[in-house]
Amino acid sequence: MKIVSVVGARPNFMKIAPFIRAIHNYNINPNIGFTSPSYPHSLSPSSDKEQITHLLVHTGQHYDDRMSKSFFEELEIPEADINLGVGSGTHAEQVGQTMIEFEKVLKAEKPDWVVIVGDVNAILACSVTAKKEHIKCCHIEAGLRSGDMTMPEEINRLVADRISDLLLTPDLISSENLRKEGVPEEKIKFVGNIMIDTLEANREKAGGFKIIDIISKNLLNYKMATGKTSPQPSRSSTGTGSSNGEIIGSKSEIWNLEFEINDFAVMTLHRPSNVDTKEILEPIVRFITDEVCAERTLIWTIHPRTRKMLETFSLFKNLPDQKNLILLEPLSYLEMLRLNMEARIMLTDSGGLQEECTVLGTPCLTLRWNTERPVTLREHGGASVLVGNNIERIRKEYYAALENPGKPVRPELWDGKTAERCLMAILDFEDESK
Ligand code: UD1
């Protein structure tokens, strides 16, 4: 059997890593790892001992080292066999160019399956191209629905799920969404959340990272203000436990940073709905600088889109000098995981972080009005509260979450074994259609 799996942008990488490992394990021993009692279906491991040939295609949507390469290195993803080199552009440009290039790959390679993960532009482009070439398509993380058609990812999900042959869902709400849309039962398999496989596999390793080292390596304040690379941190602190870390160099040259390791908030923002309009972005910036940073350190990891928009709206220039605000470049997977493990609270518009907060128990304010991941919400036992971009609401829930952080419950089958269930579902599909 030949499988082509596709990645395009940052959130894909942590989802494909465990799937590739599952294929590798299967090729070593087709029955290894396929004995999990948590597999919820009555299907048995494939008796077909045929090796799986796997090719990884990177569409090239994210190309910066920090948005792509660092994830390959840390998560030990083999280098992509083919890079389509699509790069940045409008959505039509990205999708159109991906389809043109991916069609060539499919014609040359003739795989049995195309596997897509998540909701980025690659899944729209590659599912349509695969089906037009009469190749079976499997969507990992199928069935998520925000109901928000202004969200590019929602359109991607709807199209990919409508035409894919096998829909592997991360939770039972997603399975139900697909049933409501009339998807035949045999196409839907509840397998759990594949991203949690990566979290569980890397938790211990991330625990070895020192917060102060992460800051020093990725510090944007200093680079922006001086044009130089980051200063080395003082080794007066271990960067763990309750001690204060102090960054010499940046401290003396730019601003005073008394960093209380045990009490910091983390923020990430990148959705067009939050960052592309000054009327929305400016009050958020004002809330964090005037209120959050008045009480504790806020670590803000800045996505390239957000940085561009902050500069466009002239909101960036005063940020480096802001007391208690640490601006970081986009972090590697392990660095972000480490911050999340220690954060007092997360402010984010990322779906993946909502999920990771739910497993790690970090209270999470989701700066969106809707979510395609309701299992992460407090009312379903998760860690997250939807706060949109209304400052009153953000403020109220910010203080409420600090006061009552809650104890999230891990959703069903977010157990670190989803990748093998994904591969098993593909093998079973093949067996059943013989
Ligand atoms: C994409 C995904 C989104 C995902 C996000 C995570 C879609 C529709 N959106 O959004 O679901 O949550 O990735 O990051 O697929 N840029 C760089 N370097 C890069 C990549 C991008 O500087 O390596 C800049 C470019 O100026 C680009 C902007 O960031 O215009 C936005 O990138 P783009 O790929 O269009 O979408 P994201 O906002 O990253």
Residues whose N, C-alpha, C, O or C-beta is under 5 A from the ligand:
A	BS01	UD1	A9 R10 P11 Q61 H62 Y63 D64 M67 S88 G89 D119 V120 N121 P152 E153 H270 P304 R305
